[in-house]
Amino acid sequence: MAVSLGNDSGDDDDAAPMSEINVTPFVDVMLVLLIIFMVAAPMMTAGVPVDLPRSAAPRVANPSPPVVLTVTREGAIHIGDERIDESQLSARLAALKAEKPDLAVHVRGDRSVSYGEVLRIMGRVTAAGIPRVSLIAEAEPSGAPR
């Protein structure tokens, strides 16, 4: 940061205007925005809250974004953030498959939902003609016993 003390001659009339930009307020605003985005970004990842089970399996890389199908603790089914009835699930998935032939579906099932319920929903996905179905789980903590 620079300070202009004027010229040594004592003439105030001949003083040139100071042409410096104070960037301190700009940096302050940018740091506040950075902190806001760092805090808000993790909150925008999942639309429907679910308590996922943990798994030691490695992550699967998929080149195209999959359709996320969520089964909540209450048994409600969501495609993305949109709630859908189970009776409409096969038709909706078939329509998505028609738009995108290499469609993959990732199923997020709450840990308290029974295994049979999640398997029945996965059966509806494959009945809609989508063979690429995966389950989503949280990674185990690194110090967890195996």
N, C-alpha and C positions, 0 to 999 in steps of 0.2 A: 504494500500500500504506500503510495507516495503522498507527500505533503508539499504544497507549493507555498513558499514563504514570501513570494514576490521578488522584485528585483532590488538590487542594492542601491540604486540611485535615489530612491525616495519618491519618484514621480508616480503617482497613482493614476494619472490621466493616460499615460503611455503604456500602462500594463496590458499585456495581451490576454485575451480571454483564455481560461483554462479549458483545455479540450481533452479531459480524461473522463473515462466512463467508470463509475463505481460498480463493480460486478458483485460486491458482497451480497446485496439483496437478491440478485439473480441466483447465486449459489445457494443461499438459504432456501429459497422457494424450490429449487430443484432437489435439494436434499429432503425436504418435507414431502415432495411428491414421490420420491424414491421410497421413502419409508411407508407411505400410504400404499403404494403398489406392492411392496414386499409383504405387507400385512394382509392385503386383500386377495392376492393371487391364490394362496392355498384354499381360500373359502369358495373359489369358483370352480373347483375340480369336479365335484359330484353334486348332482341335483337332488337326489333322493337319499336321505340318510339311512345307512344300513350298517349293522355291526358284522363285518366280514370275518370269516374264520381265517386262521393263519396256515401257511403252507411253506415248506422248504423247497418247493419246485422252482426252477429258474424261470425268469420272465420270458414270455414268448414274443418275438418280434413279428409284427404284422405290417406290411407296407400300406394297406388302405385302412382307414379308420373303421372299426367294427360298429355294429349296432349293439348298444348296451341294454340288456333286458334285466330288470330288477324285480326281485320277489321280496317284498317287505315282510317284517315280522307278523303283520296282520294278514298276510297272504295276498295283498294287492299286487298287481302286475303293472309295471311301467316300462314303456319303450322310450328310452331317453328320460325326459322329464314328464312325459305325457302318460297319465294313467289310462289303462285300457282293460276292458272286460276280457276274461279268458275265452269267452265265446267268439270274440272278434280277433283273437290273437293270430290264429292261422291265416285268416284272410289278410290281415295287415302285414304279416311277414311275407306272404306270397306276393303282395303288391310291392314290397320293398325288394324282394328277390327279382321281380320283373324289371325294376329300375336298374338294379346292379347285380348282374349274374354271379359275380364272385363274392357275394355277401358273406361276411362272417358275423356271428352273434356271440357276444360275451354275456354270460349269465351271472349276475350278482345276487346271490341268495343270502339272506340274513342267517346268522349262525343258529338262531332259535327255530328256523323253519325246518320241518322234517326233511330228511334225505329223499323220501319218496315223493314229496310235493315238488321239490326242485327237479327231480328226475322226470316227473310227469310233465312239467313245463318244458324241459329239454326235449321230451318226446314230441310235444306239439311243434317245437321248432323244426325238428327233422321231418315231421309229417308235412310241414309247409314247403319242403324241398330244399332246405338249407342244411347241407351236411357238415359245415364247419361251425361247430358249437363248442365253446370253451367255458370253463368256470373261472371266475375271478376270486382270488383270495388275497389277504394281506400277507406280506412276507413276515416270517418269524423274526423276532429280535435276534441279534447276532449271538447273544449269550444264552439263548434258550436251550435246554437239554433236548436231545433227539431221541 
